[in-house]
Amino acid sequence: ENFLRAKAHYLARGPLKDRDAVIVWGAGMMGRRLSKQLQNNELPLVAFVDIDPKKIGQRINKIPVVDPDWLLQRHPKPLVLVYVRNHGARAGIQTFLEEADYQRGRDFLFIG
């Protein structure tokens, strides 16, 4: 938990500083734990993205869980923090985001 606390602290003072909207891709246990730390740092967490139909439409810590296509209609683009540990899934997420004109390092970061 201390590691997540430190990660959120430094994200808040670095790449997330002055962001209007932050998205966590991954509504699993680690994404939920990270989201609590992000909220503790007063970051504007607006949604979780997930592909699990059982999670989509739910709320976690009052934050909605949406499907990936939701990101296609966000203007300006929010910063997406990808916290999915399955390496096979990460390649698919990166492809999806890049095809949606999200740039790694600017519009999305792999943090888990």
Secondary structure, 3 states (H helix, E strand, C coil): CHHHHHHHHHHHHCCCCCCCCEEEECCCHHHHHHHHHHHHCCCCEEEEECCCCCCCCCEECCEEEECHHHHHHCCCCCEEEECCCCHHHHHHHHHHHHHCCCCECCCEEECC
